[in-house]
Amino acid sequence: MKNITTKIVTLSFITATMLHATNGDNLIATGAKARAMGGVSIGMSQGSESGLSNPALITSVEGTEVSFGGTLFMPTIETSFNGAGLPPQSHVSDADTNMIPEVSIAHKINDNWYIGVGMWGTAGMGVDYSKATFNPLQGQLGNLNMVTNLQLLQFGVPIAYKTGGLSVAVTPLLQYGNLDINYQMPTPTGIANVGAGLAQDFGFGYNLGIAYDFAQNDVQGLTIGALYKSAIEMDYANQLTIATGPFNQPPFPNVLSSDILEQPAEIGIGFSYVSGQHTFAMDYKVIQWSDAKGYGEFGWEDQDVYALGYQYETEAWALRAGYNHASSAVVEVRDPRLNFFNLLGFPANSEDHYTFGGTYNISKAFSMDLAYVYSPESSSTFNVAPLMPGVNSLTTLHEETSLTFQLVYNF
């Protein structure tokens, strides 16, 4: 049974290879509505799509809502090895087109109880330099032909209770993840292939949400919300310890002592205000990378994420725009080995995101949502001396664009 389940989950990822996300390795949001508004989703209901971002907000569904779609993600990542006397060492990652699925269902049982189910591609990261020329004897390091691939998919069942203007909810989560790290390493006797093949794991967590609609207090249009996401521990057998093994050299201690890579806890608040055809919304959340096992050891820093969104809505259509900012989770540290793996294999250094989108109501029951997200080029240069002869630092340029398409049916 376990093998069958793993195969089914793996098939759902066939077109989701090497996803690049934005807030660290997390997407700024799932679903076209939230993505078009800068990721705003904690204090503004997005219907069934809210099952993951704040399950308390699925209480806006009046009957049953089904949302189905995905995100076409198109990152451009270029990394160069810098050092005196080296030939040009800049290479662009071939992991440049990816598809991320998202399916959400929410149902109103009665005036108090709501339930849903969903499957969301939520996070990931990776690069592919396997086609770069690797000839150490001529100084062509080819980014070590580094290939990394982290993918995360979450299954959840949001359950919400509403009384008056107050809604509270929980979404129990099952998370599937896989991780693969592979690269070529020059040695005194030749070239060594470093990697342990693909590793997979399942983990359990939960999201807690709360929302309050102030219409009950004669303040029309104002909603506030809060969210807590638990950490989810994942153990990718042999991946991290084997990948970092060649760099366990004095005077530094071992890079890592385990293969645990824990998705971090999050806590956030948000609000939305509707005035006629205009909606204004804002979210603030903290992603606790430094406390997460694995990420903390790699030196990732906590992120303060700010999301701003605007919507103009008519009976037939809606237009949306937004902005999302979070300082890079990956920063330069004293240990050059951490700088090497963070910048070459997992360059989570995107910071600013500009978003646009809209909805067209095909009928009263059926609508189509679109979202476009652009993250302008971020540049980071970290010291990696003296890991490799002649190499002083790495520089990574990272730019992202994505297009999200969603179909929504209400009945």
Secondary structure as a PSIPRED ss2 file (coil, helix, strand):
# PSIPRED VFORMAT (PSIPRED V4.0)

   1 M C   1.000  0.000  0.000
   2 K H   0.000  1.000  0.000
   3 N H   0.000  1.000  0.000
   4 I H   0.000  1.000  0.000
   5 T H   0.000  1.000  0.000
   6 T H   0.000  1.000  0.000
   7 K H   0.000  1.000  0.000
   8 I H   0.000  1.000  0.000
   9 V H   0.000  1.000  0.000
  10 T H   0.000  1.000  0.000
  11 L H   0.000  1.000  0.000
  12 S C   1.000  0.000  0.000
  13 F C   1.000  0.000  0.000
  14 I C   1.000  0.000  0.000
  15 T C   1.000  0.000  0.000
  16 A C   1.000  0.000  0.000
  17 T C   1.000  0.000  0.000
  18 M C   1.000  0.000  0.000
  19 L C   1.000  0.000  0.000
  20 H C   1.000  0.000  0.000
  21 A C   1.000  0.000  0.000
  22 T C   1.000  0.000  0.000
  23 N E   0.000  0.000  1.000
  24 G C   1.000  0.000  0.000
  25 D C   1.000  0.000  0.000
  26 N E   0.000  0.000  1.000
  27 L C   1.000  0.000  0.000
  28 I C   1.000  0.000  0.000
  29 A C   1.000  0.000  0.000
  30 T C   1.000  0.000  0.000
  31 G C   1.000  0.000  0.000
  32 A H   0.000  1.000  0.000
  33 K H   0.000  1.000  0.000
  34 A H   0.000  1.000  0.000
  35 R H   0.000  1.000  0.000
  36 A H   0.000  1.000  0.000
  37 M C   1.000  0.000  0.000
  38 G C   1.000  0.000  0.000
  39 G C   1.000  0.000  0.000
  40 V C   1.000  0.000  0.000
  41 S C   1.000  0.000  0.000
  42 I C   1.000  0.000  0.000
  43 G C   1.000  0.000  0.000
  44 M C   1.000  0.000  0.000
  45 S C   1.000  0.000  0.000
  46 Q C   1.000  0.000  0.000
  47 G H   0.000  1.000  0.000
  48 S H   0.000  1.000  0.000
  49 E H   0.000  1.000  0.000
  50 S H   0.000  1.000  0.000
  51 G H   0.000  1.000  0.000
  52 L H   0.000  1.000  0.000
  53 S H   0.000  1.000  0.000
  54 N C   1.000  0.000  0.000
  55 P H   0.000  1.000  0.000
  56 A H   0.000  1.000  0.000
  57 L H   0.000  1.000  0.000
  58 I H   0.000  1.000  0.000
  59 T H   0.000  1.000  0.000
  60 S H   0.000  1.000  0.000
  61 V C   1.000  0.000  0.000
  62 E C   1.000  0.000  0.000
  63 G C   1.000  0.000  0.000
  64 T E   0.000  0.000  1.000
  65 E E   0.000  0.000  1.000
  66 V E   0.000  0.000  1.000
  67 S E   0.000  0.000  1.000
  68 F E   0.000  0.000  1.000
  69 G E   0.000  0.000  1.000
  70 G E   0.000  0.000  1.000
  71 T E   0.000  0.000  1.000
  72 L E   0.000  0.000  1.000
  73 F E   0.000  0.000  1.000
  74 M E   0.000  0.000  1.000
  75 P E   0.000  0.000  1.000
  76 T E   0.000  0.000  1.000
  77 I E   0.000  0.000  1.000
  78 E E   0.000  0.000  1.000
  79 T E   0.000  0.000  1.000
  80 S E   0.000  0.000  1.000
  81 F E   0.000  0.000  1.000
  82 N E   0.000  0.000  1.000
  83 G C   1.000  0.000  0.000
  84 A C   1.000  0.000  0.000
  85 G C   1.000  0.000  0.000
  86 L C   1.000  0.000  0.000
  87 P C   1.000  0.000  0.000
  88 P C   1.000  0.000  0.000
  89 Q C   1.000  0.000  0.000
  90 S E   0.000  0.000  1.000
  91 H E   0.000  0.000  1.000
  92 V E   0.000  0.000  1.000
  93 S C   1.000  0.000  0.000
  94 D C   1.000  0.000  0.000
  95 A C   1.000  0.000  0.000
  96 D C   1.000  0.000  0.000
  97 T C   1.000  0.000  0.000
  98 N E   0.000  0.000  1.000
  99 M E   0.000  0.000  1.000
 100 I E   0.000  0.000  1.000
 101 P E   0.000  0.000  1.000
 102 E E   0.000  0.000  1.000
 103 V E   0.000  0.000  1.000
 104 S E   0.000  0.000  1.000
 105 I E   0.000  0.000  1.000
 106 A E   0.000  0.000  1.000
 107 H E   0.000  0.000  1.000
 108 K E   0.000  0.000  1.000
 109 I C   1.000  0.000  0.000
 110 N C   1.000  0.000  0.000
 111 D C   1.000  0.000  0.000
 112 N C   1.000  0.000  0.000
 113 W E   0.000  0.000  1.000
 114 Y E   0.000  0.000  1.000
 115 I E   0.000  0.000  1.000
 116 G E   0.000  0.000  1.000
 117 V E   0.000  0.000  1.000
 118 G E   0.000  0.000  1.000
 119 M E   0.000  0.000  1.000
 120 W E   0.000  0.000  1.000
 121 G E   0.000  0.000  1.000
 122 T E   0.000  0.000  1.000
 123 A E   0.000  0.000  1.000
 124 G E   0.000  0.000  1.000
 125 M E   0.000  0.000  1.000
 126 G E   0.000  0.000  1.000
 127 V E   0.000  0.000  1.000
 128 D E   0.000  0.000  1.000
 129 Y C   1.000  0.000  0.000
 130 S C   1.000  0.000  0.000
 131 K C   1.000  0.000  0.000
 132 A C   1.000  0.000  0.000
 133 T C   1.000  0.000  0.000
 134 F C   1.000  0.000  0.000
 135 N E   0.000  0.000  1.000
 136 P H   0.000  1.000  0.000
 137 L H   0.000  1.000  0.000
 138 Q H   0.000  1.000  0.000
 139 G C   1.000  0.000  0.000
 140 Q E   0.000  0.000  1.000
 141 L C   1.000  0.000  0.000
 142 G H   0.000  1.000  0.000
 143 N H   0.000  1.000  0.000
 144 L H   0.000  1.000  0.000
 145 N H   0.000  1.000  0.000
 146 M C   1.000  0.000  0.000
 147 V E   0.000  0.000  1.000
 148 T E   0.000  0.000  1.000
 149 N E   0.000  0.000  1.000
 150 L E   0.000  0.000  1.000
 151 Q E   0.000  0.000  1.000
 152 L E   0.000  0.000  1.000
 153 L E   0.000  0.000  1.000
 154 Q E   0.000  0.000  1.000
 155 F E   0.000  0.000  1.000
 156 G E   0.000  0.000  1.000
 157 V C   1.000  0.000  0.000
 158 P C   1.000  0.000  0.000
 159 I E   0.000  0.000  1.000
 160 A E   0.000  0.000  1.000
 161 Y E   0.000  0.000  1.000
 162 K E   0.000  0.000  1.000
 163 T E   0.000  0.000  1.000
 164 G C   1.000  0.000  0.000
 165 G C   1.000  0.000  0.000
 166 L E   0.000  0.000  1.000
 167 S E   0.000  0.000  1.000
 168 V E   0.000  0.000  1.000
 169 A E   0.000  0.000  1.000
 170 V E   0.000  0.000  1.000
 171 T E   0.000  0.000  1.000
 172 P E   0.000  0.000  1.000
 173 L E   0.000  0.000  1.000
 174 L E   0.000  0.000  1.000
 175 Q E   0.000  0.000  1.000
 176 Y E   0.000  0.000  1.000
 177 G E   0.000  0.000  1.000
 178 N E   0.000  0.000  1.000
 179 L E   0.000  0.000  1.000
 180 D E   0.000  0.000  1.000
 181 I E   0.000  0.000  1.000
 182 N E   0.000  0.000  1.000
 183 Y E   0.000  0.000  1.000
 184 Q E   0.000  0.000  1.000
 185 M E   0.000  0.000  1.000
 186 P E   0.000  0.000  1.000
 187 T E   0.000  0.000  1.000
 188 P C   1.000  0.000  0.000
 189 T C   1.000  0.000  0.000
 190 G E   0.000  0.000  1.000
 191 I E   0.000  0.000  1.000
 192 A E   0.000  0.000  1.000
 193 N E   0.000  0.000  1.000
 194 V E   0.000  0.000  1.000
 195 G E   0.000  0.000  1.000
 196 A C   1.000  0.000  0.000
 197 G C   1.000  0.000  0.000
 198 L C   1.000  0.000  0.000
 199 A E   0.000  0.000  1.000
 200 Q E   0.000  0.000  1.000
 201 D E   0.000  0.000  1.000
 202 F E   0.000  0.000  1.000
 203 G E   0.000  0.000  1.000
 204 F E   0.000  0.000  1.000
 205 G E   0.000  0.000  1.000
 206 Y E   0.000  0.000  1.000
 207 N E   0.000  0.000  1.000
 208 L E   0.000  0.000  1.000
 209 G E   0.000  0.000  1.000
 210 I E   0.000  0.000  1.000
 211 A E   0.000  0.000  1.000
 212 Y E   0.000  0.000  1.000
 213 D E   0.000  0.000  1.000
 214 F H   0.000  1.000  0.000
 215 A H   0.000  1.000  0.000
 216 Q H   0.000  1.000  0.000
 217 N H   0.000  1.000  0.000
 218 D C   1.000  0.000  0.000
 219 V C   1.000  0.000  0.000
 220 Q C   1.000  0.000  0.000
 221 G C   1.000  0.000  0.000
 222 L E   0.000  0.000  1.000
 223 T E   0.000  0.000  1.000
 224 I E   0.000  0.000  1.000
 225 G E   0.000  0.000  1.000
 226 A E   0.000  0.000  1.000
 227 L E   0.000  0.000  1.000
 228 Y E   0.000  0.000  1.000
 229 K E   0.000  0.000  1.000
 230 S C   1.000  0.000  0.000
 231 A C   1.000  0.000  0.000
 232 I E   0.000  0.000  1.000
 233 E C   1.000  0.000  0.000
 234 M C   1.000  0.000  0.000
 235 D E   0.000  0.000  1.000
 236 Y C   1.000  0.000  0.000
 237 A C   1.000  0.000  0.000
 238 N C   1.000  0.000  0.000
 239 Q H   0.000  1.000  0.000
 240 L H   0.000  1.000  0.000
 241 T H   0.000  1.000  0.000
 242 I H   0.000  1.000  0.000
 243 A H   0.000  1.000  0.000
 244 T H   0.000  1.000  0.000
 245 G H   0.000  1.000  0.000
 246 P H   0.000  1.000  0.000
 247 F H   0.000  1.000  0.000
 248 N C   1.000  0.000  0.000
 249 Q C   1.000  0.000  0.000
 250 P C   1.000  0.000  0.000
 251 P C   1.000  0.000  0.000
 252 F C   1.000  0.000  0.000
 253 P C   1.000  0.000  0.000
 254 N C   1.000  0.000  0.000
 255 V C   1.000  0.000  0.000
 256 L C   1.000  0.000  0.000
 257 S C   1.000  0.000  0.000
 258 S C   1.000  0.000  0.000
 259 D C   1.000  0.000  0.000
 260 I E   0.000  0.000  1.000
 261 L C   1.000  0.000  0.000
 262 E C   1.000  0.000  0.000
 263 Q E   0.000  0.000  1.000
 264 P C   1.000  0.000  0.000
 265 A C   1.000  0.000  0.000
 266 E E   0.000  0.000  1.000
 267 I E   0.000  0.000  1.000
 268 G E   0.000  0.000  1.000
 269 I E   0.000  0.000  1.000
 270 G E   0.000  0.000  1.000
 271 F E   0.000  0.000  1.000
 272 S E   0.000  0.000  1.000
 273 Y E   0.000  0.000  1.000
 274 V E   0.000  0.000  1.000
 275 S E   0.000  0.000  1.000
 276 G C   1.000  0.000  0.000
 277 Q C   1.000  0.000  0.000
 278 H E   0.000  0.000  1.000
 279 T E   0.000  0.000  1.000
 280 F E   0.000  0.000  1.000
 281 A E   0.000  0.000  1.000
 282 M E   0.000  0.000  1.000
 283 D E   0.000  0.000  1.000
 284 Y E   0.000  0.000  1.000
 285 K E   0.000  0.000  1.000
 286 V E   0.000  0.000  1.000
 287 I E   0.000  0.000  1.000
 288 Q C   1.000  0.000  0.000
 289 W H   0.000  1.000  0.000
 290 S H   0.000  1.000  0.000
 291 D H   0.000  1.000  0.000
 292 A C   1.000  0.000  0.000
 293 K C   1.000  0.000  0.000
 294 G C   1.000  0.000  0.000
 295 Y C   1.000  0.000  0.000
 296 G C   1.000  0.000  0.000
 297 E C   1.000  0.000  0.000
 298 F C   1.000  0.000  0.000
 299 G C   1.000  0.000  0.000
 300 W C   1.000  0.000  0.000
 301 E C   1.000  0.000  0.000
 302 D C   1.000  0.000  0.000
 303 Q E   0.000  0.000  1.000
 304 D E   0.000  0.000  1.000
 305 V E   0.000  0.000  1.000
 306 Y E   0.000  0.000  1.000
 307 A E   0.000  0.000  1.000
 308 L E   0.000  0.000  1.000
 309 G E   0.000  0.000  1.000
 310 Y E   0.000  0.000  1.000
 311 Q E   0.000  0.000  1.000
 312 Y E   0.000  0.000  1.000
 313 E E   0.000  0.000  1.000
 314 T C   1.000  0.000  0.000
 315 E C   1.000  0.000  0.000
 316 A C   1.000  0.000  0.000
 317 W E   0.000  0.000  1.000
 318 A E   0.000  0.000  1.000
 319 L E   0.000  0.000  1.000
 320 R E   0.000  0.000  1.000
 321 A E   0.000  0.000  1.000
 322 G E   0.000  0.000  1.000
 323 Y E   0.000  0.000  1.000
 324 N E   0.000  0.000  1.000
 325 H E   0.000  0.000  1.000
 326 A C   1.000  0.000  0.000
 327 S C   1.000  0.000  0.000
 328 S C   1.000  0.000  0.000
 329 A C   1.000  0.000  0.000
 330 V C   1.000  0.000  0.000
 331 V C   1.000  0.000  0.000
 332 E C   1.000  0.000  0.000
 333 V C   1.000  0.000  0.000
 334 R C   1.000  0.000  0.000
 335 D C   1.000  0.000  0.000
 336 P H   0.000  1.000  0.000
 337 R H   0.000  1.000  0.000
 338 L H   0.000  1.000  0.000
 339 N H   0.000  1.000  0.000
 340 F H   0.000  1.000  0.000
 341 F H   0.000  1.000  0.000
 342 N H   0.000  1.000  0.000
 343 L H   0.000  1.000  0.000
 344 L H   0.000  1.000  0.000
 345 G C   1.000  0.000  0.000
 346 F C   1.000  0.000  0.000
 347 P C   1.000  0.000  0.000
 348 A C   1.000  0.000  0.000
 349 N C   1.000  0.000  0.000
 350 S C   1.000  0.000  0.000
 351 E C   1.000  0.000  0.000
 352 D E   0.000  0.000  1.000
 353 H E   0.000  0.000  1.000
 354 Y E   0.000  0.000  1.000
 355 T E   0.000  0.000  1.000
 356 F E   0.000  0.000  1.000
 357 G E   0.000  0.000  1.000
 358 G E   0.000  0.000  1.000
 359 T E   0.000  0.000  1.000
 360 Y E   0.000  0.000  1.000
 361 N E   0.000  0.000  1.000
 362 I C   1.000  0.000  0.000
 363 S C   1.000  0.000  0.000
 364 K C   1.000  0.000  0.000
 365 A C   1.000  0.000  0.000
 366 F E   0.000  0.000  1.000
 367 S E   0.000  0.000  1.000
 368 M E   0.000  0.000  1.000
 369 D E   0.000  0.000  1.000
 370 L E   0.000  0.000  1.000
 371 A E   0.000  0.000  1.000
 372 Y E   0.000  0.000  1.000
 373 V E   0.000  0.000  1.000
 374 Y E   0.000  0.000  1.000
 375 S E   0.000  0.000  1.000
 376 P E   0.000  0.000  1.000
 377 E E   0.000  0.000  1.000
 378 S E   0.000  0.000  1.000
 379 S E   0.000  0.000  1.000
 380 S E   0.000  0.000  1.000
 381 T E   0.000  0.000  1.000
 382 F E   0.000  0.000  1.000
 383 N E   0.000  0.000  1.000
 384 V C   1.000  0.000  0.000
 385 A C   1.000  0.000  0.000
 386 P C   1.000  0.000  0.000
 387 L C   1.000  0.000  0.000
 388 M C   1.000  0.000  0.000
 389 P C   1.000  0.000  0.000
 390 G C   1.000  0.000  0.000
 391 V C   1.000  0.000  0.000
 392 N C   1.000  0.000  0.000
 393 S E   0.000  0.000  1.000
 394 L E   0.000  0.000  1.000
 395 T E   0.000  0.000  1.000
 396 T E   0.000  0.000  1.000
 397 L E   0.000  0.000  1.000
 398 H E   0.000  0.000  1.000
 399 E E   0.000  0.000  1.000
 400 E E   0.000  0.000  1.000
 401 T E   0.000  0.000  1.000
 402 S E   0.000  0.000  1.000
 403 L E   0.000  0.000  1.000
 404 T E   0.000  0.000  1.000
 405 F E   0.000  0.000  1.000
 406 Q E   0.000  0.000  1.000
 407 L E   0.000  0.000  1.000
 408 V E   0.000  0.000  1.000
 409 Y E   0.000  0.000  1.000
 410 N E   0.000  0.000  1.000
 411 F C   1.000  0.000  0.000
